[in-house]
């Protein structure tokens, strides 16, 4: 380009002659030439579009973009991007198969709030219902099967409680609980319902749960002890809550499906016992166990806090990421891979609401539940949210696009958005899963193919008119160069150019 500019500056007369020759050449072209030119361009663009589309469907990325990122950017001084398979590699370097996509399954929220002491307070203040009927109906089914499912023959108070769980009116449920207590003063399920729905404070709920400890059903005892541990956590007796959770997990190791370890992780983070948190993660963050946002983002938080206090995006961009920073970034990638909705809540780009009683893993409901309890822990680690923001926005270009675009995400079930809308209240704007967007070069090639095809058709139908249009277009295109050459010729003496050519 520099040589061309020097040549233009040295030889404005030659440029003028070239433009004149080009104009004469364009005048000699026949309409058939324009038809052949546009037809050939349309054919080539179509072939490129078909190849790009096939490559995108097979490998999930654009061939042109991949070549640009992998080969051209390093030559221009950029950082090579890590392949997306790196996030799914085993220890020995072999790529692991992506997990199969299962149907949508709704899980009980391990950290769900108390209806009477917490959810109802929100309703009193705002006039809005934080829980949907679908969510509460799932809880009623849980209580029916979890508390009385093992009973061969229902006692009269159990039959009353089964009916109580199905009542849609809270006052009717409470009246049924008192009726069951009249039948049996040691009806644990009735005290559980009163602690959940009638108690207006956590202290009162804790008192009622302690009354329910007289029950002998194992499932009911596990539920009550867990809620007592959560009461202790909410009342500030965190060490006591941690001990109760550890004892519960040790006493009933087969009830891992209840995810009591998620309650333990949150309490340990509140104590800032990060070594104990890491020990719990080492046990439950296993490939054979179901993942959750709590597992993935807590692991990312521990790795982020190790480097976030001295982290600077500008310095990292200049010198590159250290090993510890790279581990933190990859952990955040893994967490966002699992649930891409969480960062918007942690970065307070989207307002939080009260978490539902049930969550959809990898869904917006899980993101709300995680951020509601764990935002304070991210804020406590200095610089952790800054590192999360930089990584989520793709500052370091570890991958060629921001994570929100979804280039790292493997497919999700198609029912996720519908399930989240059923679980979350209507006044909340549900976050949807990132859609994999078509790469720019596929869209550009499609537009170029359509444009050249249209030109080919117009040239075939109106060859003379399109010939005149082409001549006018090229004349207009080269007019600024001709004007610039004329100005340079009038400004510089003619002998000056002659002397330059002799140097």
Secondary structure, DSSP 4 states (H G I P E B T S, - for coil): -HHHHHHHHH-HHHHHHHHHHHHHHHHH--HHHHHHHHHHHHHHHHHHHHHHHHHHHHHSS-HHHHHIIIIIHHHTT-PPPPPGGGGGB-TTSPBPPPPPPPPP-EEE-TT---IIIIIHHHHHHH---SS-HHHHHHHHHHHHHHHHTT-SS--HHHHHHHHHHH-SSHHHHHHHHHHHHHH-TT-HHHHHHHHHHT--SHHHHHHHHHHGGG---HHHHHHHHHHHHHHHHHTT-HHHHHHHHHHHHHH-TT-GGG-HHHHHHHHHHHHT-HHHHHHHHHHH--TTSPP-HHHHHHHHHHHHHTTGGG--HHHHHHH---HHHHHHHHHHHHHHHH-TTHHHHHTTSS---PPPSEEETTSHHHHHHHHHHHHHHHHHSTTHHHHHHHHHTTTT-SSSS-GGG-TTPPP--TTHHHHHHHHS-TTS-PPPPPP-PPPHHHHHHHHHHHHHHHHHHHHHH-HHHHHHHHHHHHHHHHHHHHHHHHHHHHHS-HHHHHHHHT-
